[in-house]
Amino acid sequence: MVFSSIVFLFLFLPVVLGVYHLLFLPVTIGFGRRFWLHSCNLLLLLASLVFYFWGEQFLIWIIIVTVLIDYLCGLVMSGALKGPDVRQLEPGGPRSFWQKFALVVSIFSNLALLGFFKYFNFGIDSFNNLMEFLGAQSMQLKGLFRVTLPLGISFYIFQAMSYTIDVYRGHVRATRNLIDFACYVTMFPQLVAGPIVRYSDIAEQLVSRTVSKERFVSGISRFVVGLGKKVLVANTVSTVAEEIFTLPKGQLTTSVAWLGVVAYTIQIYFDFSGYSDMAIGLGRMFGFEYKENFNYPYISASVREFWRRWHISLSTWFRDYLYFPLGGSRGSEARTYFNLIIVFFLCGLWHGASRTFVIWGLYHGLFLVLERLFLGKFFEDKHRMIGHIYTLLVVMCGWVIFASDTFSGALGYLAAMFGLAAKAEPAAYDLSWYLSRDVRLAVLAGVIFSMPVLPALAEKWRELIDGCSDKPATFLRLSFSFFRMVILSVIMLLCAMFLSAGTHNPFIYFRF
């Protein structure tokens, strides 16, 4: 089940929201607050398991095992198995053998599950290819079973691991309540595609939160905006990107190649950031506040800035749990470069069991190293627009590697982009074939709204209201609220029409 589906929008979500807010009503009026809040958490847990089971069926056992292991490891580290108290460990203090053992068990079990389900097929295929290259076909592993990749495993594994690591470090206190912890790991708004939520960011909200009219309305607005980004923009340009990226090399002209990468650049941002917007909006509807996951990454003037704005929950996860423990930038320059390469190698591998993902990660790591060496200083001395063009070019070339099935295919596509590919046959279609009215509108909207246009307009509107007297200011506020409601209603109606018509509805990050 995906957010951008008729079943979710008009059946699952209304039912869960309705029952949830009935249960939350006693919490709001202060009657049996603790009991009813835990009841709400139990409802969210059950709804999340149904949500996950809908698409994954019995692969749900993986997330259940993950929850149980990390819950028990957290209790062992906090000493809660020996007595009634659950104590928060002292940051930087000594750790016993059993505390260290519990951390190792948590990390090993999580990575073992992730490694097996995500990389088993890749490992077997790579071994067989190596044996074929060496002429040792008799040693190939033929006829082995294939492993199905569970939905969202990369996200919930990293989320669960962050809990036990933070408990061990003394950054957060472990919880004895299994329902609350399971609710945190499995909560359906961010279960299958993030953002990766830290337990420290949500622990207080699990046991004490409020649901206000303002937060609920804000959640609806954020959800509808995210749905519009996904359905109206990302889905529209996805057909163009997929058609162009599957063209034979000889038919790929320079102009068509650039259109394909522009479409993919828009698709992956509006696809993923739209899903994050929907997750944040859903969280607010249930009284939770998740951190932002995107901050207009395409306006960046360096690759380093891009990674501060793109998939923030993942980049900060790697920073806090891998880059800093490796030494970060505290050692020699050579050590810092090594740490960056390791982090982005693993970042690429996290995205998928494919050589192209690994190369894409190393590609970004290389540019981060180059920026530390000399590129960063060079572009700082130039106008920001020069750095912006450089960053967009680097990122878009990176998306070619990311979107390609093979590295040779990516090289061929890049050659076509820069007019270096030999024309083996006439192109089947020219640029106009792909630029329908819907595609042109989606590309235009993608370009405009990938920049902070709406925040800038909102700021100007606030300045205008602040400069008015009471009555004109009230009129402007009411006019803005009405206008926003109309726009959101139109977006929702259009999305419903597109989805009812069975339009193309892929989601790139579900395969991660």
Secondary structure, DSSP 8 states (H G I E B T S, - for coil): --SSSHHIIIIIHHHHHHHHHHHHHHHHHTSSHHHHHHHHHHHHHHHHHHHHHHHHGGGHHHHHHHHHHHHHHHHHHHTTTTSS------TT----HHHHHHHHHHHHHHHHHHHHHHHHHHHHHHHHHHHHHTT-GGGS--S-------TTHHHHHHHHHHHHHHHHHTSS---S-HHHHHHHHH-GGGTTT-----HHHHHHHHHS----HHHHHHHHHHHHHHHHIIIIIIHHHHHHHHHHHTS-GGG--HHHHHHHHHHHHHHHHHHHHHHHHHHHHHHHHTT-------S-GGG-SSHHHHHHHSSHHHHHHHIIIIITTTTTTSS-HHHHHHHHHHHHHHHHHHH-SSHHHHHHHHHHHHHHHHIIIIIHHHHHTS-HHHHHHHHHHHHHHHHHHHH-SSHHHHHHHHHHHTT-S---S--SS-HHHH--HHHHHHHHHHHHHTSSHHHHHHHHHHHHHHTS-HHHHHHHHHHHHHHHHHHHHHHHHHHHHHHHTT-----GGGG-
